Amino acid sequence: MKQELVDENASRVRSCIRRGEYAGPTSGLASGFVQANLVILPRELAFDFLRFCVHNPKPCPILEVTEEGSPEATLMAPGSDLRTDLPRYRVYENGELIGEPQDISHLWRDDLISFLIGCSFTFEAALVAAGLRLAHVEQGRNVPMYVTARECAPSGAFSGPMVVSMRPYRADEIPLVVSVTSRYPAMHGAPVHVGNPEALGVKDLNTPEFGEVVEIAEDQMPVFWACGVTPQAVAMKARPPLMITHSPGHMFITDRRHSEFEI
């Protein structure tokens, strides 16, 4: 099923997901279209979270904020439904993960506001176009993500550590990697760190908090980018009464093209 969806347009892939016909990771689906991280919060927490994103643009670059009570992403994907159009969600209550449903219609409330946050899948497509390889894709795994010791700038109820994603590259490839990804600041932009993971407070690359372990060749070094899973780490610390996000790797596919966000 996944291979059949690679070359489909975004709205058709969303329709397939909405019907419950696909529930896996979205990397590579609807080639050429931007994917986004999702955070849904009650109204009383939304402004604090918006400020948190503004203060932390590397892990939380905002693409759209919906109208209160509306499940439609009118700017990024008119006609979409954020309650059904992601393959899998995560539901947190008081900071605790209570479920990973495929549909959150039963949880929807009129006071909920949704945030779409830029996703690294855009710069991954650019890396491949530049002739660079993606180890996690070649190994058939979800990109590994790590909770770091770097604290985000706090805002109201929201504070906590930055999460990073990791992709390995050779030293001679690093300048091109930085050049390519820096063209997409709305999709996390250039790496935040190259090399020694302990400098980020990451002690063991074989135990990512999110995603899956990726093998690193002897001639490669780890390269780390700020990650849109950061709000999930923040949720565990801030303990909001309700917070709904995408499940890592299971993104919202928009109608916007990667090229629209290149600078």
KOLGU-273539 format. One record per residue: residue in one letter; x, y, z of N, C-alpha, C in turn. Coordinates in nm, 3 decimals. Each point is the difference from the previous one (the first is absolute). Layout:
% KOLGU-273539
('a',(X,Y,Z),(X,Y,Z),(X,Y,Z))
...
END
This chain:
% KOLGU-273539
('m',(0.082,-0.121,0.000),(-0.082,0.121,0.000),(0.086,0.126,0.000))
('k',(0.109,0.003,0.081),(0.080,0.121,0.009),(0.059,0.038,-0.135))
('q',(0.052,-0.095,-0.074),(0.060,0.030,-0.130),(-0.102,0.061,-0.094))
('e',(-0.126,-0.043,0.010),(-0.105,0.053,-0.085),(-0.029,0.147,0.030))
('l',(0.032,0.044,0.123),(-0.031,0.137,0.041),(0.114,0.098,-0.023))
('v',(0.117,-0.051,-0.040),(0.117,0.088,-0.016),(-0.025,0.107,-0.104))
('d',(-0.059,-0.038,-0.113),(-0.018,0.094,-0.110),(-0.140,0.061,-0.006))
('e',(-0.084,-0.027,0.100),(-0.132,0.061,0.005),(0.010,0.145,0.046))
('n',(-0.104,0.081,-0.031),(0.004,0.136,0.052),(-0.046,0.000,0.146))
('a',(0.021,0.111,0.068),(-0.020,0.005,0.144),(-0.144,-0.029,0.040))
('s',(-0.096,0.058,-0.071),(-0.140,-0.017,0.041),(-0.045,-0.145,-0.013))
('r',(0.051,-0.071,-0.099),(-0.036,-0.141,-0.015),(0.060,-0.085,0.110))
('v',(0.122,0.033,0.040),(0.061,-0.074,0.111),(-0.077,0.027,0.128))
('r',(-0.037,0.125,0.025),(-0.079,0.032,0.120),(-0.132,-0.075,0.000))
('s',(-0.063,-0.009,-0.116),(-0.128,-0.072,-0.009),(0.018,-0.147,0.033))
('c',(0.109,-0.058,-0.045),(0.029,-0.140,0.029),(0.020,-0.020,0.151))
('i',(0.073,0.092,0.061),(0.023,-0.006,0.144),(-0.132,0.018,0.075))
('r',(-0.081,0.095,-0.045),(-0.128,0.028,0.066),(-0.092,-0.122,-0.002))
('r',(0.006,-0.077,-0.106),(-0.082,-0.122,-0.009),(0.057,-0.117,0.079))
('g',(0.117,0.021,0.062),(0.060,-0.106,0.079),(0.075,-0.103,-0.082))
('e',(0.035,0.035,-0.125),(0.067,-0.096,-0.088),(0.152,0.002,0.014))
('y',(0.053,0.099,0.070),(0.144,0.005,0.023),(0.025,0.059,0.138))
('a',(0.085,-0.065,0.080),(0.025,0.045,0.136),(0.148,0.001,0.034))
('g',(0.087,-0.002,-0.101),(0.143,-0.007,0.024),(0.069,0.135,-0.007))
('p',(0.133,0.002,0.011),(0.076,0.124,-0.013),(-0.021,0.064,-0.137))
('t',(0.012,0.133,-0.005),(-0.031,0.072,-0.123),(0.124,0.043,-0.080))
('s',(0.119,-0.035,0.046),(0.122,0.036,-0.073),(-0.008,-0.054,-0.143))
('g',(0.017,0.091,-0.097),(0.000,-0.040,-0.140),(-0.136,0.003,-0.067))
('l',(-0.107,0.013,0.076),(-0.133,0.005,-0.061),(-0.025,0.135,-0.065))
('a',(-0.084,0.000,-0.105),(-0.034,0.124,-0.070),(0.125,0.081,-0.029))
('s',(0.089,-0.060,-0.076),(0.129,0.060,-0.029),(-0.014,0.143,-0.051))
('g',(0.077,0.091,0.059),(-0.002,0.139,-0.042),(-0.085,0.090,0.088))
('f',(-0.080,-0.061,0.089),(-0.089,0.080,0.086),(0.054,0.009,0.143))
('v',(-0.015,0.119,0.059),(0.046,0.025,0.137),(-0.082,-0.082,0.099))
('q',(0.070,-0.056,0.100),(-0.067,-0.065,0.111),(0.023,0.082,0.126))
('a',(-0.087,-0.018,0.098),(0.007,0.085,0.119),(-0.021,-0.079,0.128))
('n',(0.066,0.046,0.106),(-0.028,-0.046,0.136),(-0.131,0.064,0.047))
('l',(-0.065,-0.064,0.094),(-0.128,0.050,0.051),(0.000,0.009,0.152))
('v',(-0.051,0.110,0.052),(-0.026,0.016,0.143),(-0.139,0.061,0.015))
('i',(-0.083,-0.061,0.084),(-0.135,0.050,0.027),(-0.013,0.025,0.149))
('l',(-0.048,0.120,0.036),(-0.010,0.041,0.139),(-0.131,0.074,0.026))
('p',(-0.048,-0.001,0.125),(-0.115,0.083,0.036),(0.035,0.148,-0.009))
('r',(-0.102,0.082,-0.017),(0.017,0.145,-0.018),(0.084,0.063,0.110))
('e',(-0.021,-0.039,0.127),(0.068,0.066,0.109),(0.152,-0.020,-0.001))
('l',(0.047,-0.100,-0.076),(0.143,-0.025,-0.009),(0.061,0.043,-0.133))
('a',(-0.086,0.037,-0.095),(0.047,0.023,-0.137),(0.094,0.119,-0.011))
('f',(-0.029,0.110,0.071),(0.086,0.117,-0.015),(0.138,-0.026,0.059))
('d',(0.006,-0.068,0.113),(0.130,-0.035,0.057),(0.079,-0.087,-0.096))
('f',(-0.068,-0.094,-0.067),(0.070,-0.087,-0.093),(0.045,0.077,-0.123))
('l',(-0.083,0.092,-0.048),(0.040,0.084,-0.112),(0.126,0.078,0.034))
('r',(0.006,0.057,0.118),(0.121,0.072,0.043),(0.119,-0.095,0.012))
('f',(-0.026,-0.121,0.047),(0.107,-0.099,0.010),(0.060,-0.027,-0.138))
('c',(-0.085,-0.014,-0.100),(0.048,-0.024,-0.137),(0.079,0.120,-0.054))
('v',(-0.049,0.120,0.026),(0.070,0.120,-0.045),(0.137,0.011,0.065))
('h',(0.009,-0.040,0.127),(0.127,0.006,0.072),(0.095,-0.113,-0.039))
('n',(-0.054,-0.105,-0.063),(0.080,-0.118,-0.035),(-0.025,-0.039,-0.146))
('p',(0.039,0.087,-0.094),(-0.035,-0.024,-0.141),(0.073,-0.117,-0.063))
('k',(0.114,-0.044,0.053),(0.069,-0.114,-0.061),(-0.080,-0.129,0.017))
('p',(-0.041,-0.037,0.121),(-0.079,-0.122,0.012),(-0.147,0.018,-0.032))
('c',(-0.051,0.124,0.007),(-0.144,0.023,-0.014),(-0.034,0.110,-0.100))
('p',(0.043,-0.012,-0.127),(-0.036,0.101,-0.100),(-0.148,-0.013,-0.040))
('i',(-0.077,0.103,0.026),(-0.146,-0.008,-0.022),(-0.034,0.021,-0.148))
('l',(-0.082,-0.091,-0.053),(-0.052,0.012,-0.136),(-0.144,0.053,-0.001))
('e',(-0.078,-0.038,0.101),(-0.139,0.046,0.007),(-0.055,-0.021,0.140))
('v',(-0.089,0.091,0.041),(-0.078,-0.015,0.122),(-0.147,0.007,-0.040))
('t',(-0.079,-0.099,0.035),(-0.139,-0.006,-0.045),(-0.090,0.090,0.085))
('e',(-0.120,0.022,-0.051),(-0.102,0.069,0.077),(-0.046,-0.089,0.116))
('e',(-0.039,0.061,0.110),(-0.046,-0.076,0.115),(-0.118,-0.089,-0.037))
('g',(0.009,-0.127,0.032),(-0.108,-0.095,-0.025),(-0.004,-0.056,-0.140))
('s',(0.082,0.052,-0.090),(-0.001,-0.047,-0.139),(0.108,-0.106,-0.021))
('p',(-0.035,-0.116,-0.056),(0.099,-0.103,-0.030),(0.062,0.013,-0.138))
('e',(-0.031,0.109,-0.071),(0.049,0.016,-0.137),(0.124,0.088,-0.004))
('a',(0.103,-0.048,-0.072),(0.120,0.081,-0.024),(-0.023,0.079,-0.129))
('t',(-0.063,0.116,0.013),(-0.048,0.072,-0.119),(0.112,0.055,-0.086))
('l',(0.116,0.032,0.059),(0.110,0.056,-0.077),(0.086,-0.109,-0.066))
('m',(0.029,-0.105,0.074),(0.090,-0.103,-0.049),(-0.069,-0.111,-0.077))
('a',(-0.130,-0.021,0.028),(-0.072,-0.110,-0.066),(-0.150,0.023,0.010))
('p',(-0.055,0.090,-0.082),(-0.144,0.027,0.005),(-0.081,-0.128,-0.018))
('g',(-0.104,-0.016,0.081),(-0.084,-0.119,-0.008),(0.049,-0.116,0.084))
('s',(0.113,0.016,0.067),(0.056,-0.107,0.082),(-0.075,-0.011,0.134))
('d',(0.027,-0.109,0.069),(-0.059,-0.022,0.133),(0.110,-0.055,0.091))
('l',(0.047,0.085,0.092),(0.111,-0.039,0.087),(-0.040,-0.107,0.101))
('r',(-0.127,-0.034,0.009),(-0.045,-0.105,0.090),(0.018,-0.139,-0.059))
('t',(0.013,-0.007,-0.132),(0.001,-0.130,-0.068),(0.111,-0.018,-0.102))
('d',(0.069,0.107,-0.037),(0.087,-0.003,-0.117),(0.146,-0.031,0.031))
('l',(0.031,-0.039,0.123),(0.134,-0.050,0.034),(-0.011,-0.150,0.028))
('p',(0.101,-0.078,-0.035),(-0.011,-0.145,0.018),(-0.008,-0.042,0.147))
('r',(0.065,0.078,0.088),(-0.002,-0.036,0.141),(0.031,0.124,0.085))
('y',(-0.069,0.010,0.113),(0.015,0.113,0.091),(0.056,-0.047,0.134))
('r',(0.040,0.096,0.082),(0.032,-0.027,0.140),(-0.086,0.091,0.087))
('v',(-0.060,-0.057,0.103),(-0.085,0.076,0.091),(0.066,0.000,0.138))
('y',(0.024,0.122,0.053),(0.060,0.016,0.132),(-0.102,0.063,0.094))
('e',(-0.011,-0.056,0.120),(-0.080,0.061,0.106),(0.090,0.020,0.121))
('n',(0.011,0.125,0.043),(0.087,0.035,0.112),(0.143,-0.052,-0.020))
('g',(0.046,0.008,-0.126),(0.137,-0.039,-0.032),(0.020,-0.148,-0.024))
('e',(-0.103,-0.081,0.020),(0.011,-0.144,-0.019),(-0.060,-0.041,-0.133))
('l',(0.074,-0.082,-0.074),(-0.051,-0.054,-0.126),(-0.106,-0.105,0.030))
('i',(-0.125,0.025,-0.046),(-0.109,-0.094,0.031),(-0.048,-0.079,-0.121))
('g',(0.048,0.035,-0.119),(-0.044,-0.076,-0.117),(0.058,0.052,-0.129))
('e',(-0.003,-0.084,-0.104),(0.045,0.036,-0.134),(-0.107,-0.040,-0.102))
('p',(-0.112,0.071,0.000),(-0.109,-0.035,-0.091),(0.026,0.043,-0.144))
('q',(-0.076,-0.055,-0.091),(0.006,0.039,-0.141),(-0.101,0.108,-0.033))
('d',(-0.088,0.032,0.093),(-0.106,0.098,-0.021),(-0.026,0.066,0.135))
('i',(-0.007,0.134,0.002),(-0.025,0.070,0.126),(-0.133,0.075,0.000))
('s',(-0.091,-0.039,-0.090),(-0.129,0.068,-0.008),(-0.074,-0.004,0.134))
('h',(0.012,-0.111,0.071),(-0.071,-0.016,0.127),(0.057,0.089,0.111))
('l',(0.119,0.054,-0.024),(0.063,0.087,0.099),(-0.017,0.148,-0.031))
('w',(-0.059,0.030,-0.115),(-0.002,0.138,-0.046),(-0.092,0.086,0.086))
('r',(0.045,0.125,0.022),(-0.075,0.096,0.077),(0.002,0.135,-0.071))
('d',(-0.098,0.083,0.032),(-0.011,0.131,-0.065),(0.107,0.099,0.044))
('d',(0.074,-0.032,0.107),(0.102,0.092,0.049),(0.140,-0.038,-0.045))
('l',(0.013,-0.099,-0.090),(0.132,-0.046,-0.041),(0.057,0.083,-0.115))
('i',(0.130,0.025,0.007),(0.073,0.075,-0.102),(0.118,-0.086,-0.044))
('s',(0.020,-0.008,-0.132),(0.105,-0.086,-0.056),(0.116,0.084,-0.054))
('f',(0.120,-0.054,0.019),(0.122,0.062,-0.051),(0.067,-0.098,-0.096))
('l',(0.031,0.048,-0.120),(0.080,-0.079,-0.094),(0.142,0.055,0.003))
('i',(0.096,-0.090,0.018),(0.140,0.036,0.018),(0.083,-0.066,-0.109))
('g',(0.097,0.074,-0.054),(0.084,-0.049,-0.109),(0.065,-0.133,0.030))
('c',(0.022,-0.079,-0.105),(0.051,-0.137,0.012),(0.124,-0.020,-0.086))
('s',(0.094,-0.079,0.051),(0.126,-0.022,-0.069),(-0.013,-0.084,-0.127))
('f',(-0.117,-0.058,-0.025),(-0.017,-0.077,-0.124),(0.026,0.088,-0.122))
('t',(-0.026,0.131,0.013),(0.025,0.090,-0.113),(0.148,0.008,-0.032))
('f',(0.084,0.024,0.101),(0.143,0.008,-0.031),(0.058,-0.137,-0.032))
('e',(-0.064,-0.108,0.045),(0.045,-0.133,-0.040),(-0.014,-0.018,-0.151))
('a',(-0.111,0.047,-0.056),(-0.019,-0.010,-0.144),(0.109,0.081,-0.073))
('a',(0.036,0.116,0.056),(0.104,0.082,-0.060),(0.137,-0.067,0.012))
('l',(0.025,-0.068,0.111),(0.127,-0.072,0.015),(0.013,-0.109,-0.105))
('v',(-0.106,-0.074,-0.022),(0.002,-0.107,-0.101),(0.021,0.060,-0.138))
('a',(-0.069,0.112,-0.028),(0.015,0.065,-0.131),(0.143,0.048,-0.023))
('a',(0.072,0.028,0.109),(0.139,0.046,-0.010),(0.098,-0.117,-0.007))
('g',(-0.053,-0.122,-0.001),(0.086,-0.117,-0.011),(0.047,-0.057,0.132))
('l',(-0.058,0.047,0.110),(0.037,-0.049,0.133),(-0.096,-0.111,0.042))
('r',(0.052,-0.097,0.073),(-0.080,-0.115,0.039),(-0.061,0.020,0.138))
('l',(-0.107,-0.072,0.027),(-0.066,0.004,0.130),(0.008,-0.139,0.060))
('a',(0.081,-0.014,0.104),(0.026,-0.131,0.056),(-0.127,-0.067,0.052))
('h',(-0.087,0.076,0.066),(-0.120,-0.062,0.057),(-0.094,-0.050,-0.108))
('v',(-0.005,0.069,-0.113),(-0.085,-0.045,-0.110),(0.058,-0.128,-0.061))
('e',(0.130,0.000,-0.023),(0.065,-0.118,-0.058),(-0.012,-0.121,0.093))
('q',(-0.002,0.024,0.129),(-0.010,-0.109,0.097),(-0.144,-0.033,0.037))
('g',(-0.096,0.069,-0.063),(-0.142,-0.028,0.023),(-0.046,0.032,0.141))
('r',(0.052,0.109,0.057),(-0.033,0.035,0.138),(-0.049,0.144,0.011))
('n',(-0.071,0.026,0.109),(-0.039,0.136,0.032),(0.122,0.073,0.052))
('v',(0.017,0.126,-0.036),(0.118,0.077,0.041),(0.011,0.002,0.153))
('p',(0.120,-0.020,0.056),(0.014,0.003,0.146),(-0.008,0.142,0.053))
('m',(-0.065,0.014,0.117),(-0.018,0.130,0.064),(0.039,-0.011,0.147))
('y',(0.069,0.102,0.048),(0.056,-0.003,0.134),(-0.039,0.124,0.080))
('v',(-0.032,-0.021,0.126),(-0.022,0.112,0.091),(0.137,0.049,0.048))
('t',(0.027,0.128,-0.018),(0.131,0.056,0.034),(-0.001,0.066,0.138))
('a',(0.116,0.049,0.038),(0.012,0.077,0.125),(-0.017,0.150,-0.026))
('r',(-0.026,0.038,-0.123),(-0.019,0.141,-0.033),(-0.145,0.041,0.030))
('e',(-0.015,0.094,0.090),(-0.133,0.046,0.038),(-0.053,0.102,-0.101))
('c',(-0.127,-0.015,-0.034),(-0.065,0.100,-0.085),(-0.030,0.125,0.083))
('a',(-0.018,0.112,-0.069),(-0.043,0.122,0.069),(-0.143,-0.021,0.049))
('p',(-0.027,0.019,0.129),(-0.133,-0.030,0.054),(-0.103,0.106,-0.036))
('s',(-0.126,-0.040,0.009),(-0.110,0.094,-0.018),(-0.120,-0.052,0.077))
('g',(-0.040,0.072,0.103),(-0.114,-0.041,0.079),(0.016,-0.141,0.052))
('a',(-0.097,-0.085,-0.034),(0.000,-0.139,0.047),(0.103,-0.087,-0.071))
('f',(0.058,0.053,-0.109),(0.082,-0.086,-0.085),(0.150,0.026,0.019))
('s',(0.069,-0.107,0.035),(0.145,0.003,0.010),(0.048,-0.143,-0.013))
('g',(0.127,-0.016,-0.030),(0.052,-0.135,-0.012),(0.112,-0.010,-0.101))
('p',(0.047,-0.121,-0.024),(0.118,-0.021,-0.084),(-0.033,-0.003,-0.150))
('m',(0.098,0.038,-0.079),(-0.012,-0.012,-0.144),(0.024,-0.145,-0.042))
('v',(-0.079,-0.047,-0.095),(0.021,-0.131,-0.060),(0.070,0.020,-0.134))
('v',(0.092,-0.090,-0.033),(0.071,0.008,-0.128),(-0.019,-0.131,-0.077))
('s',(0.002,0.012,-0.132),(0.006,-0.118,-0.086),(0.144,-0.015,-0.049))
('m',(0.037,-0.122,-0.036),(0.139,-0.026,-0.038),(0.008,-0.074,-0.132))
('r',(0.093,0.049,-0.086),(0.031,-0.068,-0.126),(0.152,-0.001,-0.015))
('p',(0.061,-0.114,-0.029),(0.146,-0.006,-0.009),(0.052,0.037,-0.139))
('y',(0.114,0.071,-0.002),(0.065,0.036,-0.127),(0.151,-0.001,0.018))
('r',(0.071,-0.013,-0.113),(0.146,0.009,0.002),(0.041,0.146,0.018))
('a',(0.121,0.020,0.050),(0.049,0.135,0.025),(0.001,0.084,-0.128))
('d',(0.037,-0.063,-0.114),(0.006,0.077,-0.125),(-0.139,0.037,-0.052))
('e',(-0.105,-0.062,0.053),(-0.136,0.031,-0.044),(-0.065,0.111,0.083))
('i',(0.060,0.029,0.116),(-0.065,0.094,0.093),(-0.025,0.139,-0.061))
('p',(0.095,0.060,-0.074),(-0.029,0.133,-0.056),(-0.124,0.001,-0.089))
('l',(-0.017,-0.104,-0.082),(-0.118,-0.005,-0.086),(-0.125,-0.024,0.082))
('v',(0.008,-0.085,0.101),(-0.114,-0.027,0.087),(-0.048,0.131,0.065))
('v',(0.093,0.078,0.051),(-0.035,0.127,0.065),(-0.058,0.097,-0.103))
('s',(0.061,0.008,-0.117),(-0.047,0.092,-0.103),(-0.143,-0.032,-0.044))
('v',(-0.027,-0.127,-0.022),(-0.133,-0.041,-0.048),(-0.106,0.026,0.105))
('t',(0.022,-0.046,0.123),(-0.105,0.010,0.101),(-0.021,0.143,0.049))
('s',(0.102,0.084,-0.008),(-0.016,0.139,0.044),(-0.094,0.079,-0.089))
('r',(-0.030,-0.052,-0.119),(-0.094,0.067,-0.091),(-0.145,-0.015,0.045))
('y',(-0.024,-0.080,0.106),(-0.137,-0.026,0.044),(-0.018,0.033,0.148))
('p',(0.009,0.127,0.037),(-0.014,0.037,0.141),(-0.137,-0.035,0.058))
('a',(-0.103,-0.004,-0.082),(-0.134,-0.037,0.049),(-0.013,-0.149,0.022))
('m',(0.105,-0.076,-0.034),(0.001,-0.146,0.018),(0.120,-0.041,0.085))
('h',(0.034,0.081,0.099),(0.107,-0.020,0.098),(0.137,0.048,-0.048))
('g',(0.019,0.022,-0.130),(0.122,0.062,-0.048),(0.127,-0.081,0.020))
('a',(0.111,0.069,0.022),(0.131,-0.064,0.011),(0.012,-0.080,0.130))
('p',(0.096,-0.091,0.006),(0.019,-0.078,0.123),(0.031,0.089,0.120))
('v',(-0.032,-0.053,0.118),(0.035,0.070,0.124),(0.130,-0.053,0.059))
('h',(0.046,-0.117,-0.049),(0.123,-0.056,0.053),(0.051,-0.109,-0.094))
('v',(0.131,-0.010,-0.011),(0.065,-0.105,-0.079),(0.105,-0.066,0.088))
('g',(-0.001,-0.135,0.004),(0.105,-0.070,0.073),(-0.043,-0.054,0.135))
('n',(0.081,0.021,0.101),(-0.014,-0.060,0.132),(-0.140,0.018,0.059))
('p',(-0.079,-0.107,0.012),(-0.136,0.013,0.054),(-0.003,0.042,0.147))
('e',(0.106,-0.029,0.074),(0.001,0.036,0.142),(-0.001,0.150,0.021))
('a',(0.042,0.075,-0.103),(-0.006,0.146,0.011),(-0.144,0.050,0.007))
('l',(-0.093,-0.083,-0.047),(-0.142,0.031,0.009),(-0.065,-0.065,0.122))
('g',(0.078,-0.078,0.072),(-0.057,-0.075,0.111),(-0.060,-0.133,-0.042))
('v',(0.030,-0.042,-0.122),(-0.047,-0.130,-0.050),(0.109,-0.102,0.029))
('k',(-0.028,-0.092,0.088),(0.103,-0.091,0.048),(0.013,-0.128,-0.082))
('d',(-0.108,-0.042,-0.065),(0.003,-0.127,-0.072),(-0.084,0.009,-0.126))
('l',(0.066,-0.002,-0.116),(-0.073,0.008,-0.128),(-0.083,-0.124,-0.025))
('n',(0.025,-0.108,0.073),(-0.074,-0.124,-0.019),(-0.131,-0.005,0.079))
('t',(-0.030,0.109,0.072),(-0.126,0.003,0.075),(-0.075,0.131,-0.024))
('p',(-0.048,0.021,-0.122),(-0.077,0.122,-0.026),(-0.133,-0.003,0.076))
('e',(-0.044,0.117,0.046),(-0.129,0.009,0.069),(-0.116,-0.015,-0.098))
('f',(0.023,0.037,-0.125),(-0.102,-0.013,-0.104),(0.066,-0.057,-0.125))
('g',(-0.078,-0.063,-0.088),(0.056,-0.056,-0.122),(0.076,-0.129,0.027))
('e',(0.095,-0.031,-0.090),(0.072,-0.126,0.007),(0.150,0.022,-0.017))
('v',(0.078,-0.093,0.050),(0.145,0.008,-0.012),(0.042,-0.011,-0.146))
('v',(0.098,0.082,-0.038),(0.056,-0.005,-0.136),(0.149,-0.033,0.010))
('e',(0.045,-0.089,-0.084),(0.141,-0.037,-0.001),(0.084,0.111,-0.063))
('i',(0.112,0.032,0.064),(0.091,0.103,-0.048),(0.128,-0.066,-0.048))
('a',(0.037,0.025,-0.124),(0.122,-0.059,-0.056),(0.124,0.059,0.065))
('e',(0.113,-0.071,-0.013),(0.124,0.044,0.065),(0.047,0.136,-0.050))
('d',(-0.030,0.032,-0.126),(0.046,0.128,-0.055),(-0.105,0.111,0.013))
('q',(-0.103,-0.024,0.078),(-0.106,0.099,0.018),(0.000,0.055,0.142))
('m',(-0.061,0.118,0.016),(-0.022,0.059,0.131),(-0.146,0.041,0.012))
('p',(-0.053,0.006,0.122),(-0.140,0.039,0.016),(-0.020,0.149,-0.021))
('v',(-0.108,0.034,-0.070),(-0.039,0.139,-0.023),(-0.140,0.018,0.059))
('f',(-0.019,0.105,0.079),(-0.123,0.017,0.076),(-0.075,0.126,-0.043))
('w',(-0.131,-0.015,-0.015),(-0.088,0.112,-0.031),(-0.105,0.018,0.109))
('a',(-0.041,0.122,0.027),(-0.114,0.024,0.088),(-0.122,-0.072,-0.058))
('c',(-0.085,-0.052,0.087),(-0.106,-0.091,-0.044),(-0.137,0.045,0.049))
('g',(-0.101,-0.018,-0.083),(-0.137,0.037,0.033),(-0.067,-0.091,0.101))
('v',(0.071,-0.103,0.047),(-0.052,-0.082,0.109),(0.026,0.068,0.135))
('t',(0.074,0.109,-0.001),(0.029,0.074,0.123),(-0.125,0.027,0.085))
('p',(-0.114,0.043,-0.059),(-0.119,0.022,0.084),(-0.044,-0.122,0.080))
('q',(0.030,-0.120,-0.051),(-0.039,-0.119,0.075),(0.086,-0.016,0.125))
('a',(0.129,0.031,-0.012),(0.086,-0.002,0.118),(-0.041,0.109,0.098))
('v',(-0.039,0.115,-0.054),(-0.046,0.110,0.085),(-0.130,-0.038,0.071))
('a',(-0.089,-0.072,-0.071),(-0.128,-0.042,0.059),(0.023,-0.087,0.122))
('m',(0.100,-0.085,-0.008),(0.028,-0.090,0.112),(0.044,0.079,0.123))
('k',(0.063,0.116,-0.021),(0.046,0.082,0.112),(-0.106,0.101,0.043))
('a',(-0.067,0.066,-0.099),(-0.099,0.103,0.033),(-0.129,-0.060,0.053))
('r',(-0.031,-0.125,-0.041),(-0.117,-0.073,0.047),(-0.131,0.076,-0.021))
('p',(-0.028,0.046,-0.124),(-0.129,0.063,-0.026),(-0.112,-0.103,0.015))
('p',(-0.120,0.043,0.040),(-0.109,-0.097,0.019),(-0.035,-0.079,-0.126))
('l',(0.016,0.064,-0.117),(-0.021,-0.070,-0.127),(0.094,0.056,-0.106))
('m',(0.065,-0.087,-0.071),(0.085,0.039,-0.113),(-0.003,-0.116,-0.099))
('i',(-0.031,0.030,-0.125),(-0.004,-0.102,-0.105),(0.105,0.036,-0.104))
('t',(0.080,-0.098,-0.040),(0.104,0.022,-0.100),(-0.005,-0.112,-0.103))
('h',(0.082,0.013,-0.105),(0.022,-0.112,-0.091),(0.085,-0.104,0.072))
('s',(-0.010,-0.123,-0.040),(0.094,-0.102,0.045),(0.127,0.018,-0.081))
('p',(0.118,-0.008,0.062),(0.124,0.026,-0.074),(0.008,-0.078,-0.132))
('g',(0.028,0.074,-0.108),(0.010,-0.061,-0.132),(-0.132,-0.008,-0.074))
('h',(-0.110,0.028,0.068),(-0.134,-0.008,-0.059),(-0.054,0.142,-0.013))
('m',(0.036,0.065,-0.110),(-0.019,0.145,-0.012),(-0.131,0.036,-0.071))
('f',(-0.027,0.133,-0.001),(-0.112,0.053,-0.078),(0.054,0.044,-0.136))
('i',(-0.058,-0.051,-0.107),(0.045,0.032,-0.136),(-0.081,0.117,-0.052))
('t',(0.067,0.109,-0.034),(-0.066,0.123,-0.044),(-0.007,0.006,-0.153))
('d',(-0.066,0.103,-0.048),(-0.010,0.023,-0.146),(0.109,0.093,-0.051))
('r',(0.090,0.042,0.086),(0.106,0.093,-0.039),(0.123,-0.076,-0.046))
('r',(0.071,0.059,-0.096),(0.118,-0.063,-0.057),(0.127,0.038,0.077))
('h',(0.097,-0.090,-0.001),(0.128,0.028,0.065),(0.062,0.129,-0.052))
('s',(-0.011,0.021,-0.131),(0.064,0.116,-0.063),(-0.052,0.133,0.053))
('e',(-0.122,0.001,0.055),(-0.057,0.123,0.053),(0.072,0.048,0.126))
('f',(0.075,-0.088,0.065),(0.064,0.033,0.126),(0.152,0.008,-0.012))
('e',(0.050,-0.003,-0.121),(0.145,0.010,-0.020),(0.040,0.146,-0.012))
('i',(0.111,0.036,0.065),(0.049,0.138,-0.011),(0.142,-0.003,-0.055))
END
